[in-house]
Amino acid sequence: MGSDRRRSRWVVESTEEEEEERFALRICACWSIEIRRPWLSIETLRGGDKEKERPRPPSFTVASLRIHRFNLTASPDSSAAHLSSLFNLTLITKNPNSQFVFDYEPLLVSVVTDPDAIFLGNGTIPAFSSGERNLTSFRGVAVASTEARELDFGDGLGLKSDLKGRSGLDLKIVMDTKVEIRMGKLKSKRVGIRVSCGEIRGSLPKGKAVSMASTDKSKCKVDLRIKIWNWTF
């Protein structure tokens, strides 16, 4: 009898652990599917409580982008080009969830041309936590490239062509980081996400004047770098 009771108790404990694991996997599956198919109803996965089991992805907004410096110089034989740039970014991120906290590692921020993805500068946003229903803003984020950085031949020609043929540049902000989600005692392992903010139009500054890029139509997309999340308890 004692052996049966021990065996029965072990079965119950194992079942509870398996239920916790299934619960956690449902959380990650919901966010992954929502990013790719936002119209999919959560009831098809759970049939019940939405908010307790579904972390909605964070939102990001480029509130402003100032161009302080953009100097493109070419070597005498035009075989190479050097870029010196300085951008100033204001970013806003929102956690729409009432029961989930996002813990971010430092964000690597890059400014590139769109759609050619010619690298124009980079910067960093420090690690931070975004609490429940929290709105976090970062002002004065410096994104730069020094004159020591040499563009490859193709990028240099492409950038010169864009500057001559247009009144400005189509830009994109790309941010890479890792994030951990917490809900009570549950937490995920850190996984990579990429935030891409396009439809930004910038004009070159003249003299010492600062140029303000147009961000009114900018939209940011959040992509998971993997499909399935692993959870620790």
GROMACS elastic network, one bead per residue, 0.5 to 0.9 nm:
[ bonds ]
;  ai    aj funct       b0    kb
    1     4     6  0.50089   500
    1     5     6  0.62009   500
    1     6     6  0.86497   500
    2     5     6  0.51728   500
    2     6     6  0.62581   500
    2     7     6  0.85707   500
    3     6     6  0.51842   500
    3     7     6  0.61165   500
    3     8     6  0.85475   500
    4     7     6  0.50091   500
    4     8     6  0.59749   500
    4     9     6  0.84976   500
    5     8     6  0.50025   500
    5     9     6  0.60345   500
    5    10     6  0.85249   500
    6     9     6  0.51232   500
    6    10     6  0.61605   500
    6    11     6  0.86702   500
    7    10     6  0.51730   500
    7    11     6  0.63546   500
    7    12     6  0.89069   500
    8    11     6  0.51513   500
    8    12     6  0.64741   500
    8    13     6  0.88888   500
    9    12     6  0.51907   500
    9    13     6  0.63454   500
    9    14     6  0.86418   500
   10    13     6  0.51994   500
   10    14     6  0.61010   500
   10    15     6  0.85634   500
   11    14     6  0.51608   500
   11    15     6  0.61631   500
   11    16     6  0.87958   500
   12    15     6  0.51344   500
   12    16     6  0.64065   500
   12    17     6  0.88661   500
   13    16     6  0.52211   500
   13    17     6  0.64196   500
   13    18     6  0.87201   500
   14    17     6  0.51909   500
   14    18     6  0.62095   500
   14    19     6  0.86434   500
   15    18     6  0.50667   500
   15    19     6  0.61698   500
   15    20     6  0.87450   500
   16    19     6  0.50304   500
   16    20     6  0.63308   500
   16    21     6  0.87355   500
   17    20     6  0.51146   500
   17    21     6  0.63048   500
   17    22     6  0.86991   500
   18    21     6  0.50691   500
   18    22     6  0.61938   500
   18    23     6  0.85320   500
   19    22     6  0.50782   500
   19    23     6  0.60498   500
   19    24     6  0.86402   500
   20    24     6  0.62322   500
   20    25     6  0.86496   500
   20   233     6  0.89662   500
   21    24     6  0.51492   500
   21    25     6  0.61819   500
   21    26     6  0.86042   500
   21   231     6  0.77453   500
   21   232     6  0.89362   500
   22    25     6  0.50930   500
   22    26     6  0.61516   500
   22    27     6  0.87571   500
   23    26     6  0.52216   500
   23    27     6  0.65936   500
   23    53     6  0.75291   500
   24    27     6  0.51228   500
   24    28     6  0.66783   500
   24    29     6  0.87632   500
   24    53     6  0.80023   500
   24   186     6  0.78520   500
   24   187     6  0.87825   500
   24   188     6  0.84648   500
   24   229     6  0.87793   500
   24   230     6  0.83722   500
   24   231     6  0.66512   500
   25    28     6  0.52467   500
   25    29     6  0.60688   500
   25    30     6  0.85575   500
   25   228     6  0.80149   500
   25   229     6  0.70693   500
   25   230     6  0.75301   500
   25   231     6  0.76454   500
   26    29     6  0.50679   500
   26    30     6  0.60889   500
   26    31     6  0.88410   500
   26    45     6  0.75594   500
   26    46     6  0.79074   500
   26    53     6  0.70547   500
   26    54     6  0.77242   500
   27    30     6  0.54026   500
   27    31     6  0.67346   500
   27    32     6  0.88983   500
   27    52     6  0.87664   500
   27    53     6  0.52157   500
   27    54     6  0.51061   500
   27    55     6  0.64792   500
   27   229     6  0.88723   500
   28    31     6  0.54280   500
   28    32     6  0.62224   500
   28    33     6  0.86258   500
   28    53     6  0.88662   500
   28    54     6  0.76312   500
   28    55     6  0.76288   500
   28   188     6  0.86862   500
   28   227     6  0.85221   500
   28   228     6  0.67176   500
   28   229     6  0.56472   500
   28   230     6  0.82481   500
   28   231     6  0.89017   500
   29    32     6  0.51462   500
   29    33     6  0.60696   500
   29    34     6  0.84210   500
   29    45     6  0.88124   500
   29    54     6  0.85302   500
   29   227     6  0.79228   500
   29   228     6  0.68272   500
   29   229     6  0.77620   500
   30    33     6  0.52646   500
   30    34     6  0.59490   500
   30    35     6  0.86671   500
   30    42     6  0.71185   500
   30    45     6  0.77290   500
   30    53     6  0.80963   500
   30    54     6  0.57229   500
   30    55     6  0.73059   500
   30    56     6  0.81791   500
   31    35     6  0.62143   500
   31    36     6  0.87398   500
   31    54     6  0.64940   500
   31    55     6  0.58692   500
   31    56     6  0.58987   500
   31    57     6  0.64272   500
   32    35     6  0.55345   500
   32    36     6  0.67007   500
   32    37     6  0.85706   500
   32    57     6  0.87463   500
   32   223     6  0.87042   500
   32   224     6  0.71435   500
   32   226     6  0.87710   500
   32   227     6  0.62657   500
   32   228     6  0.76215   500
   32   229     6  0.88884   500
   33    36     6  0.52297   500
   33    37     6  0.55387   500
   33    38     6  0.71737   500
   33    40     6  0.76017   500
   33   227     6  0.87985   500
   34    39     6  0.73441   500
   34    40     6  0.67747   500
   34    41     6  0.87702   500
   34    42     6  0.87911   500
   34    56     6  0.75770   500
   34    57     6  0.80306   500
   35    38     6  0.58678   500
   35    56     6  0.85390   500
   35    57     6  0.71653   500
   35   221     6  0.88269   500
   35   222     6  0.74396   500
   35   223     6  0.71241   500
   35   224     6  0.82218   500
   36   223     6  0.85031   500
   37    40     6  0.57677   500
   38    41     6  0.81274   500
   40    43     6  0.86830   500
   40    44     6  0.78662   500
   41    44     6  0.59773   500
   41    45     6  0.78969   500
   42    45     6  0.54561   500
   42    46     6  0.62351   500
   42    47     6  0.69500   500
   42    48     6  0.79887   500
   42    49     6  0.86678   500
   42    50     6  0.64755   500
   42    54     6  0.79530   500
   43    46     6  0.50088   500
   43    48     6  0.59519   500
   43    49     6  0.82049   500
   43    50     6  0.76631   500
   44    47     6  0.58350   500
   45    48     6  0.86635   500
   46    49     6  0.73892   500
   46    50     6  0.78810   500
   46    53     6  0.84917   500
   47    50     6  0.84199   500
   49    52     6  0.60529   500
   49    53     6  0.69003   500
   49    54     6  0.86964   500
   50    53     6  0.57834   500
   50    54     6  0.58466   500
   50    55     6  0.89982   500
   51    54     6  0.55739   500
   51    55     6  0.73955   500
   51    56     6  0.87330   500
   51    97     6  0.76264   500
   51    98     6  0.76134   500
   51    99     6  0.75822   500
   52    55     6  0.80829   500
   52    98     6  0.86941   500
   52    99     6  0.69103   500
   52   100     6  0.88160   500
   52   183     6  0.89797   500
   54    97     6  0.86581   500
   54   100     6  0.89890   500
   55    58     6  0.88506   500
   55    96     6  0.85439   500
   55    97     6  0.64185   500
   55    99     6  0.82013   500
   55   100     6  0.65241   500
   55   181     6  0.83413   500
   56    95     6  0.80725   500
   56    96     6  0.66154   500
   56    97     6  0.63026   500
   56   100     6  0.88583   500
   57    95     6  0.75192   500
   57    96     6  0.75985   500
   57    97     6  0.84544   500
   57   222     6  0.75077   500
   58    93     6  0.68740   500
   58    94     6  0.56667   500
   58    96     6  0.64604   500
   58    97     6  0.84176   500
   58   102     6  0.83958   500
   58   222     6  0.77020   500
   59    92     6  0.82534   500
   59    93     6  0.55176   500
   59    94     6  0.52423   500
   59    95     6  0.68672   500
   59    96     6  0.78416   500
   59   220     6  0.74625   500
   59   221     6  0.79844   500
   59   222     6  0.75313   500
   60    91     6  0.71632   500
   60    92     6  0.57105   500
   60    94     6  0.65508   500
   60   195     6  0.76903   500
   60   197     6  0.82257   500
   60   219     6  0.83164   500
   60   220     6  0.59058   500
   60   221     6  0.78307   500
   60   222     6  0.81005   500
   61    64     6  0.89331   500
   61    90     6  0.86028   500
   61    91     6  0.58415   500
   61    92     6  0.51043   500
   61    93     6  0.62978   500
   61    94     6  0.86676   500
   61   197     6  0.77420   500
   61   218     6  0.77076   500
   61   219     6  0.70548   500
   61   220     6  0.63321   500
   62    65     6  0.73065   500
   62    89     6  0.74404   500
   62    90     6  0.61286   500
   62    92     6  0.64829   500
   62    93     6  0.89219   500
   62   173     6  0.83679   500
   62   197     6  0.72749   500
   62   215     6  0.67148   500
   62   216     6  0.88686   500
   62   218     6  0.70021   500
   62   219     6  0.80301   500
   62   220     6  0.78857   500
   63    89     6  0.78373   500
   63    90     6  0.54247   500
   63    91     6  0.57084   500
   63    92     6  0.67333   500
   63   215     6  0.68220   500
   63   216     6  0.82224   500
   63   218     6  0.88881   500
   64    88     6  0.80988   500
   64    89     6  0.59255   500
   64    90     6  0.51876   500
   64    91     6  0.73773   500
   64   139     6  0.89994   500
   64   212     6  0.76244   500
   64   213     6  0.71901   500
   64   214     6  0.77148   500
   64   215     6  0.62396   500
   64   216     6  0.87850   500
   65    87     6  0.68085   500
   65    88     6  0.56879   500
   65    90     6  0.65057   500
   65    91     6  0.89369   500
   65   200     6  0.86800   500
   65   202     6  0.83839   500
   65   211     6  0.86773   500
   65   212     6  0.61799   500
   65   213     6  0.54328   500
   65   214     6  0.76121   500
   65   215     6  0.72359   500
   66    86     6  0.85467   500
   66    87     6  0.55870   500
   66    89     6  0.64974   500
   66    90     6  0.88281   500
   66   202     6  0.85092   500
   66   210     6  0.66393   500
   66   211     6  0.57437   500
   66   213     6  0.59357   500
   67    70     6  0.72595   500
   67    85     6  0.79818   500
   67    86     6  0.62137   500
   67    88     6  0.64545   500
   67    89     6  0.89255   500
   67   202     6  0.77213   500
   67   203     6  0.80190   500
   67   204     6  0.71240   500
   67   205     6  0.65659   500
   67   210     6  0.58507   500
   67   211     6  0.50355   500
   67   212     6  0.62273   500
   67   213     6  0.70909   500
   68    85     6  0.74942   500
   68    86     6  0.53682   500
   68    87     6  0.58025   500
   68    88     6  0.73255   500
   68   204     6  0.86548   500
   68   205     6  0.66098   500
   68   208     6  0.78027   500
   68   209     6  0.73508   500
   68   211     6  0.65453   500
   68   212     6  0.87839   500
   69    84     6  0.70280   500
   69    87     6  0.70889   500
   69   144     6  0.87854   500
   69   204     6  0.79361   500
   69   205     6  0.66442   500
   69   206     6  0.89441   500
   69   208     6  0.82891   500
   69   210     6  0.77391   500
   69   211     6  0.87371   500
   70    83     6  0.71993   500
   70    84     6  0.58491   500
   70    86     6  0.66744   500
   70    87     6  0.86376   500
   70   204     6  0.65698   500
   70   205     6  0.70845   500
   71    82     6  0.80667   500
   71    83     6  0.57080   500
   71    84     6  0.50981   500
   71    85     6  0.62972   500
   71   147     6  0.84434   500
   72    81     6  0.68284   500
   72    82     6  0.57821   500
   72    84     6  0.65742   500
   72    85     6  0.84429   500
   72   147     6  0.87660   500
   72   156     6  0.84845   500
   72   159     6  0.87046   500
   72   160     6  0.81225   500
   73    80     6  0.86085   500
   73    81     6  0.55123   500
   73    82     6  0.52932   500
   73    83     6  0.65357   500
   73    84     6  0.85538   500
   73   147     6  0.88641   500
   74    77     6  0.78949   500
   74    78     6  0.54628   500
   74    79     6  0.74925   500
   74    80     6  0.58323   500
   74    82     6  0.63425   500
   74    83     6  0.89525   500
   74   156     6  0.82777   500
   75    79     6  0.62584   500
   75    80     6  0.55738   500
   75    81     6  0.61683   500
   75    82     6  0.82108   500
   76    79     6  0.77760   500
   76    80     6  0.87134   500
   77    80     6  0.79064   500
   78    81     6  0.71447   500
   78   153     6  0.86826   500
   79   152     6  0.89370   500
   79   153     6  0.65017   500
   80   150     6  0.70525   500
   80   151     6  0.67238   500
   80   152     6  0.66585   500
   80   153     6  0.56869   500
   80   156     6  0.70419   500
   81   149     6  0.88782   500
   81   150     6  0.59160   500
   81   151     6  0.54294   500
   81   152     6  0.72874   500
   81   153     6  0.71974   500
   81   155     6  0.86579   500
   81   156     6  0.55663   500
   81   157     6  0.83888   500
   82   146     6  0.84408   500
   82   147     6  0.57808   500
   82   148     6  0.70750   500
   82   149     6  0.60665   500
   82   151     6  0.57322   500
   82   152     6  0.89474   500
   82   156     6  0.79313   500
   83   120     6  0.75559   500
   83   145     6  0.67237   500
   83   146     6  0.66901   500
   83   147     6  0.54512   500
   83   148     6  0.79564   500
   83   149     6  0.65588   500
   83   150     6  0.67731   500
   83   151     6  0.70418   500
   83   156     6  0.88011   500
   84   120     6  0.84129   500
   84   121     6  0.85417   500
   84   144     6  0.74846   500
   84   145     6  0.52419   500
   84   148     6  0.80078   500
   84   149     6  0.78017   500
   85   120     6  0.68894   500
   85   121     6  0.66426   500
   85   143     6  0.80509   500
   85   144     6  0.52341   500
   85   146     6  0.65725   500
   85   147     6  0.81033   500
   86   120     6  0.88654   500
   86   121     6  0.73738   500
   86   142     6  0.69777   500
   86   143     6  0.58518   500
   86   145     6  0.66102   500
   86   146     6  0.84674   500
   87   111     6  0.83578   500
   87   121     6  0.79028   500
   87   122     6  0.89720   500
   87   141     6  0.80383   500
   87   142     6  0.58599   500
   87   144     6  0.60655   500
   88   139     6  0.81522   500
   88   140     6  0.55141   500
   88   141     6  0.54538   500
   88   143     6  0.62512   500
   88   144     6  0.86200   500
   89   138     6  0.79926   500
   89   139     6  0.64616   500
   89   140     6  0.56616   500
   89   142     6  0.64852   500
   89   143     6  0.74065   500
   90   137     6  0.72211   500
   90   138     6  0.55530   500
   90   140     6  0.60204   500
   90   141     6  0.63681   500
   91   136     6  0.83651   500
   91   137     6  0.56519   500
   91   138     6  0.51519   500
   91   139     6  0.65815   500
   91   140     6  0.89133   500
   91   141     6  0.80643   500
   92   135     6  0.71190   500
   92   136     6  0.57187   500
   92   138     6  0.63664   500
   92   139     6  0.86707   500
   93   130     6  0.83280   500
   93   134     6  0.83645   500
   93   135     6  0.59534   500
   93   136     6  0.53550   500
   93   137     6  0.63880   500
   93   138     6  0.86407   500
   94   130     6  0.75568   500
   94   133     6  0.71739   500
   94   134     6  0.58127   500
   94   136     6  0.63234   500
   94   137     6  0.87321   500
   95    98     6  0.83163   500
   95   100     6  0.82130   500
   95   101     6  0.76664   500
   95   102     6  0.74699   500
   95   130     6  0.62725   500
   95   131     6  0.68311   500
   95   132     6  0.62832   500
   95   133     6  0.52388   500
   95   134     6  0.52889   500
   95   135     6  0.65568   500
   95   136     6  0.85413   500
   96   100     6  0.87774   500
   96   132     6  0.71915   500
   96   133     6  0.51171   500
   96   134     6  0.72771   500
   96   135     6  0.86958   500
   97   100     6  0.56156   500
   97   101     6  0.77847   500
   97   131     6  0.85503   500
   97   132     6  0.56597   500
   97   133     6  0.55558   500
   97   134     6  0.84522   500
   98   101     6  0.84740   500
   98   131     6  0.85585   500
   98   133     6  0.55845   500
   98   134     6  0.89800   500
   99   131     6  0.87570   500
   99   132     6  0.60037   500
   99   133     6  0.84701   500
   99   182     6  0.84284   500
   99   183     6  0.60701   500
   99   184     6  0.79770   500
  100   131     6  0.72372   500
  100   132     6  0.58759   500
  100   133     6  0.86869   500
  100   181     6  0.65184   500
  100   182     6  0.55879   500
  100   184     6  0.80665   500
  101   129     6  0.71309   500
  101   130     6  0.58821   500
  101   132     6  0.56707   500
  101   133     6  0.88207   500
  101   134     6  0.89523   500
  101   180     6  0.81805   500
  101   181     6  0.56705   500
  101   182     6  0.50933   500
  101   183     6  0.65778   500
  102   128     6  0.85145   500
  102   129     6  0.57033   500
  102   130     6  0.50918   500
  102   131     6  0.65390   500
  102   132     6  0.83826   500
  102   179     6  0.64649   500
  102   180     6  0.58125   500
  102   182     6  0.65861   500
  103   127     6  0.77999   500
  103   128     6  0.61630   500
  103   130     6  0.63585   500
  103   131     6  0.84283   500
  103   178     6  0.84448   500
  103   179     6  0.54624   500
  103   180     6  0.50525   500
  103   181     6  0.63612   500
  103   182     6  0.78084   500
  103   190     6  0.86910   500
  104   107     6  0.76714   500
  104   126     6  0.86731   500
  104   127     6  0.54559   500
  104   128     6  0.53879   500
  104   129     6  0.59671   500
  104   130     6  0.78845   500
  104   177     6  0.69517   500
  104   178     6  0.59402   500
  104   180     6  0.65668   500
  104   181     6  0.89419   500
  104   190     6  0.85836   500
  105   125     6  0.89286   500
  105   126     6  0.72988   500
  105   128     6  0.68222   500
  105   129     6  0.87887   500
  105   177     6  0.59233   500
  105   178     6  0.54365   500
  105   179     6  0.62481   500
  105   180     6  0.85525   500
  105   190     6  0.87190   500
  106   124     6  0.66458   500
  106   125     6  0.55475   500
  106   128     6  0.74498   500
  106   176     6  0.85402   500
  106   177     6  0.62504   500
  106   178     6  0.78545   500
  107   123     6  0.84103   500
  107   124     6  0.55816   500
  107   126     6  0.65825   500
  107   127     6  0.70331   500
  107   175     6  0.60157   500
  107   176     6  0.56230   500
  107   178     6  0.79730   500
  108   122     6  0.72198   500
  108   123     6  0.61307   500
  108   125     6  0.67031   500
  108   126     6  0.89886   500
  108   174     6  0.80997   500
  108   175     6  0.54153   500
  108   176     6  0.52793   500
  108   177     6  0.65126   500
  109   121     6  0.84004   500
  109   122     6  0.53994   500
  109   123     6  0.50557   500
  109   124     6  0.55857   500
  109   125     6  0.72766   500
  109   143     6  0.71862   500
  109   173     6  0.70087   500
  109   174     6  0.58296   500
  109   176     6  0.68408   500
  110   119     6  0.73586   500
  110   120     6  0.74423   500
  110   121     6  0.57426   500
  110   123     6  0.64870   500
  110   124     6  0.86489   500
  110   143     6  0.70033   500
  110   144     6  0.87337   500
  110   172     6  0.82527   500
  110   173     6  0.58180   500
  110   174     6  0.51881   500
  110   175     6  0.63609   500
  110   176     6  0.87238   500
  111   117     6  0.85703   500
  111   118     6  0.85135   500
  111   119     6  0.63822   500
  111   120     6  0.54445   500
  111   121     6  0.54133   500
  111   122     6  0.62693   500
  111   123     6  0.88575   500
  111   143     6  0.72724   500
  111   144     6  0.85673   500
  111   171     6  0.68976   500
  111   172     6  0.58760   500
  111   174     6  0.64586   500
  111   175     6  0.89827   500
  112   115     6  0.84741   500
  112   116     6  0.79272   500
  112   118     6  0.51560   500
  112   120     6  0.52883   500
  112   121     6  0.73210   500
  112   170     6  0.87239   500
  112   171     6  0.58348   500
  112   172     6  0.53989   500
  112   173     6  0.65706   500
  112   174     6  0.76122   500
  113   116     6  0.57251   500
  113   118     6  0.51281   500
  113   119     6  0.68490   500
  113   120     6  0.73296   500
  113   159     6  0.85472   500
  113   169     6  0.69377   500
  113   170     6  0.58252   500
  113   172     6  0.59842   500
  113   173     6  0.88198   500
  114   117     6  0.55215   500
  114   118     6  0.77832   500
  114   169     6  0.79888   500
  114   170     6  0.52405   500
  114   171     6  0.50768   500
  114   172     6  0.57615   500
  114   198     6  0.74715   500
  114   199     6  0.81684   500
  114   200     6  0.86820   500
  115   118     6  0.83956   500
  115   170     6  0.77048   500
  115   171     6  0.80488   500
  115   172     6  0.81857   500
  116   155     6  0.87426   500
  116   158     6  0.84759   500
  117   120     6  0.87941   500
  117   171     6  0.85192   500
  117   172     6  0.79534   500
  118   151     6  0.89376   500
  118   155     6  0.62209   500
  118   156     6  0.88454   500
  118   158     6  0.84496   500
  118   159     6  0.77377   500
  119   122     6  0.82601   500
  119   145     6  0.89348   500
  119   151     6  0.85929   500
  119   155     6  0.85486   500
  120   143     6  0.86864   500
  120   144     6  0.73939   500
  120   145     6  0.64108   500
  121   143     6  0.55320   500
  121   146     6  0.82528   500
  122   142     6  0.79745   500
  122   144     6  0.53904   500
  122   145     6  0.67261   500
  123   141     6  0.73110   500
  123   142     6  0.59168   500
  123   144     6  0.65609   500
  124   141     6  0.75167   500
  124   142     6  0.78013   500
  124   143     6  0.77116   500
  124   175     6  0.89924   500
  125   128     6  0.86361   500
  125   138     6  0.79505   500
  125   141     6  0.70605   500
  130   133     6  0.82240   500
  130   134     6  0.58767   500
  130   135     6  0.74299   500
  130   136     6  0.69489   500
  131   134     6  0.51259   500
  131   135     6  0.83027   500
  132   135     6  0.89756   500
  138   141     6  0.67264   500
  145   148     6  0.82502   500
  145   149     6  0.68806   500
  146   149     6  0.57892   500
  147   150     6  0.73941   500
  150   156     6  0.88289   500
  151   154     6  0.80547   500
  151   155     6  0.60671   500
  151   156     6  0.56402   500
  152   155     6  0.54793   500
  152   156     6  0.61407   500
  152   157     6  0.87586   500
  153   156     6  0.52267   500
  153   157     6  0.63152   500
  153   158     6  0.86557   500
  154   157     6  0.52854   500
  154   158     6  0.61234   500
  154   159     6  0.85980   500
  155   158     6  0.50384   500
  155   159     6  0.60241   500
  155   160     6  0.85406   500
  156   159     6  0.52579   500
  156   160     6  0.62212   500
  156   161     6  0.86108   500
  157   160     6  0.51810   500
  157   161     6  0.61199   500
  157   162     6  0.86513   500
  158   161     6  0.51328   500
  158   162     6  0.62233   500
  158   163     6  0.87087   500
  159   162     6  0.51273   500
  159   163     6  0.62280   500
  159   164     6  0.86765   500
  159   169     6  0.89361   500
  160   163     6  0.51918   500
  160   164     6  0.62088   500
  160   165     6  0.85785   500
  161   164     6  0.52302   500
  161   165     6  0.60062   500
  161   166     6  0.83861   500
  162   165     6  0.52856   500
  162   166     6  0.58416   500
  162   167     6  0.86260   500
  162   168     6  0.77389   500
  162   169     6  0.69811   500
  163   166     6  0.55810   500
  163   167     6  0.69122   500
  163   168     6  0.62944   500
  163   169     6  0.69921   500
  163   204     6  0.87450   500
  164   167     6  0.76849   500
  164   168     6  0.88157   500
  165   168     6  0.86692   500
  166   169     6  0.71982   500
  167   202     6  0.87700   500
  167   203     6  0.65977   500
  167   204     6  0.84047   500
  168   201     6  0.69301   500
  168   202     6  0.54758   500
  168   204     6  0.64127   500
  169   200     6  0.83671   500
  169   201     6  0.58661   500
  169   202     6  0.52004   500
  169   203     6  0.62371   500
  169   204     6  0.80958   500
  170   198     6  0.82773   500
  170   199     6  0.68941   500
  170   200     6  0.58236   500
  170   202     6  0.63648   500
  170   203     6  0.89251   500
  171   197     6  0.87004   500
  171   198     6  0.65433   500
  171   199     6  0.68404   500
  171   200     6  0.50800   500
  171   201     6  0.59652   500
  171   202     6  0.68218   500
  172   196     6  0.69798   500
  172   197     6  0.55466   500
  172   199     6  0.68907   500
  172   200     6  0.62609   500
  172   201     6  0.88000   500
  172   218     6  0.89047   500
  173   195     6  0.79807   500
  173   196     6  0.58343   500
  173   198     6  0.65436   500
  173   200     6  0.84375   500
  173   220     6  0.86690   500
  174   194     6  0.70974   500
  174   195     6  0.57414   500
  174   197     6  0.63981   500
  174   198     6  0.86074   500
  175   193     6  0.83168   500
  175   194     6  0.56553   500
  175   196     6  0.64883   500
  175   197     6  0.85931   500
  176   192     6  0.72353   500
  176   193     6  0.60459   500
  176   195     6  0.64896   500
  176   196     6  0.88718   500
  177   191     6  0.82392   500
  177   192     6  0.56843   500
  177   193     6  0.57169   500
  177   194     6  0.66594   500
  177   195     6  0.85827   500
  178   190     6  0.56688   500
  178   191     6  0.50353   500
  178   193     6  0.58908   500
  178   194     6  0.86188   500
  179   188     6  0.86519   500
  179   189     6  0.81016   500
  179   190     6  0.50570   500
  179   191     6  0.56750   500
  179   192     6  0.65151   500
  179   193     6  0.72123   500
  180   187     6  0.68634   500
  180   188     6  0.54600   500
  180   189     6  0.58683   500
  180   191     6  0.68705   500
  181   186     6  0.82609   500
  181   187     6  0.55277   500
  181   188     6  0.53656   500
  181   189     6  0.78477   500
  181   190     6  0.78907   500
  182   185     6  0.72831   500
  182   186     6  0.57574   500
  182   188     6  0.66506   500
  183   186     6  0.51789   500
  183   187     6  0.62483   500
  184   187     6  0.78207   500
  185   233     6  0.68002   500
  186   231     6  0.75703   500
  186   232     6  0.69381   500
  186   233     6  0.55403   500
  187   231     6  0.61476   500
  187   232     6  0.60415   500
  187   233     6  0.66348   500
  188   191     6  0.83236   500
  188   229     6  0.70248   500
  188   230     6  0.61508   500
  188   232     6  0.60247   500
  188   233     6  0.84378   500
  189   229     6  0.72589   500
  189   230     6  0.59003   500
  189   231     6  0.56715   500
  189   232     6  0.67484   500
  190   229     6  0.86821   500
  190   230     6  0.87128   500
  191   224     6  0.77504   500
  191   225     6  0.71252   500
  191   226     6  0.73394   500
  191   229     6  0.75139   500
  191   230     6  0.89103   500
  192   223     6  0.86666   500
  192   224     6  0.62807   500
  192   225     6  0.50882   500
  192   226     6  0.72474   500
  193   222     6  0.67966   500
  193   223     6  0.55346   500
  193   225     6  0.52687   500
  193   226     6  0.82995   500
  194   221     6  0.80469   500
  194   222     6  0.58122   500
  194   223     6  0.52614   500
  194   224     6  0.66321   500
  194   225     6  0.70284   500
  195   220     6  0.64630   500
  195   221     6  0.55480   500
  195   223     6  0.64662   500
  196   219     6  0.81118   500
  196   220     6  0.53300   500
  196   221     6  0.52314   500
  196   222     6  0.66787   500
  196   223     6  0.83011   500
  197   200     6  0.78378   500
  197   218     6  0.63056   500
  197   219     6  0.53674   500
  197   221     6  0.63946   500
  197   222     6  0.89842   500
  198   201     6  0.89373   500
  198   215     6  0.87725   500
  198   217     6  0.84540   500
  198   218     6  0.55174   500
  198   219     6  0.58407   500
  198   220     6  0.66139   500
  198   221     6  0.86374   500
  199   214     6  0.85797   500
  199   215     6  0.72266   500
  199   216     6  0.85725   500
  199   217     6  0.59979   500
  199   219     6  0.67857   500
  200   213     6  0.68303   500
  200   214     6  0.57429   500
  200   215     6  0.51255   500
  200   216     6  0.78880   500
  200   217     6  0.70611   500
  200   218     6  0.56110   500
  200   219     6  0.87087   500
  201   213     6  0.55767   500
  201   214     6  0.50619   500
  201   215     6  0.69165   500
  201   218     6  0.89119   500
  202   211     6  0.76067   500
  202   212     6  0.69755   500
  202   214     6  0.62151   500
  202   215     6  0.87566   500
  203   211     6  0.64208   500
  203   212     6  0.75084   500
  203   213     6  0.64868   500
  203   214     6  0.87714   500
  204   210     6  0.85509   500
  204   211     6  0.63370   500
  204   212     6  0.89753   500
  205   208     6  0.72880   500
  205   209     6  0.58297   500
  205   210     6  0.54838   500
  205   212     6  0.84590   500
  206   209     6  0.56202   500
  206   210     6  0.75057   500
  206   211     6  0.77692   500
  207   210     6  0.84297   500
  212   215     6  0.89684   500
  214   217     6  0.76781   500
  214   218     6  0.81811   500
  215   219     6  0.86043   500
  216   219     6  0.88002   500
  223   226     6  0.87731   500
  224   227     6  0.67321   500
  226   229     6  0.75041   500
